[in-house]
Amino acid sequence: TRYNLSGRFKGAWVGGALRWQDKVAIGFPLTNDALGNRVSDPKHPFYGPTETNADLSIGYERNIYKDRFMWSIQLNVRNAFSGDVLIPVRAQPTGEVAVYRIAESRRWVLSNKISF
């Protein structure tokens, strides 16, 4: 979302985004089928955690050069509250986590744009 400021701060804006992902199945326990074979049990999955990530942004824009051009500057912070977290992505049939991934790190992006 984006909120444009007014009055003394005309041309400035602040924004943000929130991304949420529900728990995800990362594996299944083993069970015996009718023939006695060991098979995965999809009715009782092992789940990984839910994930919530937030992005923040601020910016400013104004007309320049006799109002012929629009100049804007913007600072984005992706994964603003991210930390060094390991996220489980695959589990053994015993429920023990077999594979982790590293959470995406915080990223800062500064950009300038001139429109005409």
N, C-alpha and C positions, 0 to 999 in steps of 0.2 A: 504494500500500500504506500501511498505518498501523500504528504500533507504540505500544501503550499502556504508559506508564511506571508503575512501582509504587514502593512504599516511600515515601521522602521526597517523591518527585515524583508521588504518586498523583493522578490526574485530568489529568495532562499527557500529551501524545502528540506524536509526530513522524510525518511521512509524506512520501511522494514518488511521483512517476509519471515514467515514461520513455516517450516516443513516438518511434517510428522509422518512417521511410518509405523504401522502396527507391528506387533510381534510376527515373526515369520518362522515357519517350520524349518528346522535345521537338521532333522534326522528322525528316525523311527526305531522303536524297540523291536526285538525279534520275538516271534511267537510261533507256535506250531500250527500248521494247517490241518485239514481233515486227514491227510495222508501221513502226517507226522513230519513233514518237511519244515525246516526253519525258514520263515518268510518275514518280511517287514510288516509291521502292524500300523497301517495308516490311520487307524481310529484313535491312536494315542501318541501323537507326535511330540517331539522335544522342540521347544520354542526358544528362539533367540529373543533378546530384549527389544522393546519399542525404541524408536529413535526420534529425537526432536532436535532440529537445528534452526538457528536464527541468523538472518542476514540484516545488516543495518546499512543505511546510506544517508548521506547529506550532500547537498549541492547548492549551486548558485548559478543564475543565468541573468544576462542583461544584454541590451542592444549596444553595439559598439560601431565606431566609424560612421558617424552621422546616421545611425539606425539602419545601415545597410546589412549588417551582419548580426547574428545572435551568437554570443559566446557563452559557453557553459562549462563548469568544472564540477566534477562529481567524485566523491570518495565512497567506495563500497567496502564493507567488511563482510566477507562470506564466512559462515560458521563462527560468528562472533564469540560464542561461549564454549567453543570446542576445547577439549583437553586431550591429553595423551591417553586414549582409551582403546582397549582391544575389544573388538566386537565379534562374538562367536558367529560363524557362518556354517559350520558342519559339526554334527555330533556322531559319536560312535553309537552302536546299538545299545551300549550300556548307559548312555546318557552323558558320558564324558565328552567334553568338547575336543574335537579333532583339529579344527582349523579356525584361526582367527584372522581378522583383517584389522588394519589400523584405521581409526576414524580419520576422515579428511581433516586436515589442519586448518587453522585460521588463515585467511588470505586477504590481503589488503590490495585494492586496485584504485589508482588515481587516474582519472581521464579528463581530457580537455576536448572540446568540440567547438567548431565554428560552422554555423549554418548560414547559407545565403540563398 
